[in-house]
Amino acid sequence: MTTVNIHEAKSQLSKLIELALSGQEVVIAKAGKPKVRLIPVESEEKSRFGMDKGKIWMADDFNELPEDILELMSDPKIFPDETGCKGE
């Protein structure tokens, strides 16, 4: 364990960070009393796959087309009759 006072920590911060990253415990003290511990931040690499699990759902009949919609889509009367156009 490495213990340094605040003044020394200010002047040697880069070195203390390297010590902490290498796994050593670094303690910064004030008037000889430990105040803080310098530790590396854990990597927070999270997988994006499955992050929305349980947040969305799909109806059981999602792929089923209602009969009335199917009839409207297949009805030729939806489109104007091209033979009776006045612009010809």
C-alpha positions in Angstrom: 0.0 0.0 0.0 1.3 3.4 -0.9 0.3 6.3 1.3 1.0 10.0 0.3 0.0 13.3 1.7 -2.1 15.7 -0.3 0.8 18.0 -1.3 2.8 15.0 -2.6 -0.3 13.6 -4.4 -0.7 16.9 -6.3 2.8 16.8 -7.6 2.9 13.1 -8.4 -0.7 12.4 -9.5 0.3 10.7 -12.8 2.6 8.3 -11.0 0.0 7.5 -8.4 -2.6 6.9 -11.1 -0.2 4.4 -12.8 0.3 2.6 -9.4 -3.5 2.3 -8.9 -4.0 1.0 -12.5 -1.3 -1.6 -11.9 -3.3 -2.9 -8.9 -1.5 -1.2 -6.0 -3.6 0.5 -3.3 -2.9 4.2 -3.2 -4.1 6.2 -0.1 -4.1 10.0 0.1 -3.8 11.3 3.6 -4.2 14.7 5.3 -2.0 15.4 8.4 -1.1 11.7 8.4 -4.7 10.5 8.5 -6.0 8.5 5.5 -8.8 10.4 3.6 -9.3 8.8 0.2 -8.3 5.7 -1.7 -7.3 5.9 -5.4 -8.7 3.0 -7.4 -9.2 2.3 -11.1 -12.7 2.6 -12.6 -14.2 -0.7 -13.7 -14.9 -1.0 -17.4 -18.6 -0.8 -18.1 -18.7 -2.6 -21.4 -22.3 -3.9 -21.6 -23.7 -5.9 -24.4 -26.5 -4.2 -26.3 -28.2 -7.5 -27.2 -31.1 -8.2 -25.0 -31.2 -4.7 -23.4 -34.9 -4.4 -24.1 -35.9 -7.8 -23.1 -39.3 -7.7 -21.4 -39.9 -4.1 -22.4 -41.8 -4.8 -25.6 -44.3 -7.4 -26.7 -46.0 -8.4 -30.0 -49.6 -9.5 -30.2 -50.3 -13.1 -31.0 -52.2 -12.1 -34.1 -49.6 -9.7 -35.4 -49.2 -11.4 -38.8 -52.9 -12.0 -39.3 -54.7 -9.6 -41.7 -58.3 -8.9 -40.8 -60.8 -10.0 -43.6 -62.3 -6.5 -44.0 -58.8 -5.0 -44.6 -58.0 -7.8 -47.0 -61.2 -7.1 -49.0 -60.4 -3.4 -49.2 -56.9 -4.1 -50.5 -58.1 -6.5 -53.1 -61.1 -4.4 -54.2 -60.5 -3.0 -57.7 -62.9 -0.1 -57.0 -60.3 1.6 -54.9 -58.4 2.6 -58.0 -60.0 5.0 -60.5 -61.2 3.5 -63.7 -58.6 4.4 -66.3 -60.9 3.8 -69.3 -63.3 6.7 -68.5 -60.8 9.4 -67.9 -61.9 12.8 -69.3 -58.3 13.9 -70.1 -58.0 11.5 -73.1 
